[in-house]
Structure formats: C-alpha cells, structure tokens
Amino acid sequence: MSIDGTELCDQSRPKMTSVTQNFRLMGTQAVSELATPKNQGNVTKIPFKIEERQTTWLGH
C-alpha cells in the first residue's frame, strides 16, 4: 500500500492500493496558515481516501 496516491500506483504491476491525499489543498492550506497564523495550536485536517486497486486483499 502506498501513502501518496501518485500516478506510480497505476503504473506498477499489480496496481497499488493507496491512501490518496489532495496535495494542492495541503499546499494551499500550509501557505495560508503561514501567512495568517490565526489557529495557533490547532490542527487542520486534510481529507483523504483509500483507493483500492489490485494489491487490496479483501480476505476472500
């Protein structure tokens, strides 16, 4: 299982299951928080999803 969800997950054989993150949102949020540090001590949650591909074993 990969933890980046990049195009390498589709290029590998078998295709690799991944935790996919929105890198653009992560970058935008980081710059925003650096520019205006209003939430000191708070953690901003970035949504993610698990993309099941051919390396997922479902137990059957």
Phi, psi and omega in degrees: 000136180261158180240035176222333177069022180285177182296344177297333178296326178276337182276338181284159177234118356291161179297136191267131173296145183214156166269115186256131182240155178270096183295325179297315179297320179299316180293315179299315181295319180297314179295318179299316181289330175290323182288324181223083183286073183271337183255055182300124179090346179270149180253129176272127181270129177256125181294153178216167175216154176262119178262109181281126177236208188286346180269004178279128176253118184262007175080017177217000000 
